[in-house]
Amino acid sequence: MTAAVQRFHKAVRSPACEWSAVAGVLSFEPMSAIFRPFLAMAFALGLAQTALAEPKAVVELFTSQGCSSCPPADAHLAELAKRDDVVALSLHVDYWDYLGWKDTFGRAQHTERQYAYAKVRGDGKVYTPQMVVNGHEGLVGSDREAVEEVLARSDLPLDVSISRNGGALDIVVQPGEAAPAYHLPEVTVRLIVFEPAASVTIERGENAGRTATYRNVVRSIRPIGMWKGERLEISLPADEMLLHEDYGCAVLVQEDRRDGPGRILGAARL
């Protein structure tokens, strides 16, 4: 945690550890004409399914191995990670490390991101387990009903795609049909690299003796470009960006507010 974060963070700890306050191309071989209509129908259905599977929400779970209230939210995120319409990410914070167990996935960058979200929202709420949906709605991560309610009305207005072609990661960002006009000073495209599944045995602290498996554990967050309102294409070296052959990645297109990250306008996952 940076000195600034330490200076402004006051942990108001409850027994439940809940709250803390802050001051492509297709080709076909020739075939009988009788089969072509059926192929066309199947192809159309396939395209529709792909369109429906595009993410409508990004869920960031701020969690900690040292928080006794976090396991139910971690399990919730694991379920969300199976959905095609949600980009689910686990960001481990470091502000509970003083309780006796240093989170092995904890990063000051994640703590700073959570604090920045709270500042932009204006509610000052920073706690674990906290889910932030599409960059602006903060919820208790274990409150499934509340999270599902927000997801049901979520939408991402930009069309974003990511694909791996040989040694390259190819990313395309463009306005969707229903996307409004944006007049923001900055919209940043970020690449999120995550480990799909990671297990750890917690030896001390509130969860001592528990072996936990976490899903979509964020390993790096880096800006890769700026979106100016028009079609944007980005190509990156896959091996260098992904850090490890078993890691996955996601692309977030997000507003930059004066105090920190704002709404997420589009996303894709590979």
Order of alpha helices (4+ residues) and beta strands (2+ residues): alpha-beta-beta-alpha-beta-alpha-beta-alpha-beta-beta-beta-alpha-beta-beta-beta-beta-beta-alpha-beta-beta
